[in-house]
Amino acid sequence: MSVETITLLSAVAQGDAVAFEQLYDRYSSTLYALLLRILGNPEDAQEVLQESFVKVWTNATSYDTARGSEAAFLISIARSRGIDRLRSRRIRSDRENDAGREISTVSSFVVKKTGADDAIQSQERKAVRSALTELPEAQRIALELAYFDGLSQSEIAAKLGEPLGTIKTRMQLGMKKLRERLRNFQ
Amino acid sequence: MMTHEEFDSIAALNAVGATTEEEARALDAHVADCADCRRARDEYAEAASMLARDLAPVAPPNDVRERVIDSVNEGETADVIDIGARRMNPWWLATAATLFLALWGWREVGIRVAREHVTNQQSEIKTLNEERALLQQQKEKLSLEMQALGSAGTKTIALSGQQAAPSASARVFLVPEHRRAIVFFSNLPENPKDKSYQLWIIRADQPKPQSAGVFDASHGSATITIENLPVETEIKALAVTLEPRGGVEQPTNTNFVVLGKT
């Protein structure tokens, strides 16, 4: 994490609107990609992106550098709001007996790559890609179903047709590996 | 009481939102007082964010940026209007300041007493929450065990100790209708701190064993519940090995502790 990044969020916490615009320019593409992946729908993703940034503006003072990076802080806010929206949409969908929609269709949204990749340094992205590539596919799938689709351990076990214990072990091992890799590249 | 290793495992799952509410509450209560587990929780959360950072960025439409900036500016404008209104009424500010000074002494004493009270209450709430989460887990576990033992369709399978632990044994209560099995182990040697016991299912339709969970032996006994058991396929055997702490994807040895064919 750079000194500049810390200064930027500190400035936002003190009500600096210019710093907030810079924060938006730096992270909006990453958060929008995340919300598209979770919600699979540009309208919902844009609405939740707006809510997320307003939340960042009002909650910037709660950011603690000791707890993690600024990127993780913003991602956590966006993911949390995205999953809330996804779950409320599922409940609404169930109520309307809209059985045609499968959870998996959310994941099938095609995210197009753009040149606006200035939110994260290329070296960091390379390290992230390398860490995730090293994860066994089964571990990565289980983690993604939880992280992007908001599924519980039991739901993942049922979806993949595996015992709950297998899924739990798989996810724990996957997270331990990611944590270990993160330590190395920090 | 859960161990630090168990909280570490919960923190790993919590980072991707895969914990139950009880587990999340127990973790929150624990990390408030445990710096190591707090650091583990934060590192797992940072690691989980890598899943998002791996996505190819997508620029949102420009009008979203305008809406976001407008939303924030509207909040600021409200503050400005508020401050302006107060400037129009200086007598109100003077009255407020006088009252404020008059009550200052009382406030200081009151705050000190209230802070002590809040600290005590928070500590008590934390302890009670931790106990509640633990009791809830125990209740759910006991309820499942009772259900398994009392169900008419329950089948039992005996597992016997192998060379690594000849006196160990286990009894499996299999409830096909709920795709669940509960395994009670006895006379298990204590596992070393850097190792865990891992239960494996050997299926007829799978070339490799599948992990059914990781556990520790306490005073020679342990209980593990297997959910979503693949009852539609033939389970050839159940086996336990001693593995690195936290478990592994595939067994690293064939030195079975207990083994049983179904």
Interface residues (C-beta under 8 A of the other chain):
Chain A: G15 A17 F20 E21 Y24 D25 S28 S29 T30 L31 Y32 A33 L34 L36 R37 A45 Q46 L49 Q50 F53 V54 W57 T58 A66 R67 G68 S69 A71 A72 I75 S76 A78 R79 I83 V111 K112 K113 T114 A116 D117 A119 I120 E124 R125 V128 R129 A131 L132 P136 A138 Q139 L143 E144 A146 Y147 F148 G150 L151 S152 Q153 S154 I156 A157 A158 G161 E162 P163 L164 G165 T166 K168 T169 R170 M171 Q172 L173 M175 K176 L178 R179 R181 L182 R183
Chain B: S9 A12 L13 A15 V16 G17 A18 T20 A40 D42 E43 Y44 A45 E46 A47 A48 S49 M50 L51 A52 R53 D54 L55 A56 P57 V58 A59 P60 P61 V64 R65 R67 V68 I69 S71 V72 N73 G75 E76 Q198 L199 I201 Q210 S211 A212 G213 V214 I224 I226 E227 N228 L229 P230 G246 G247 V248 E249
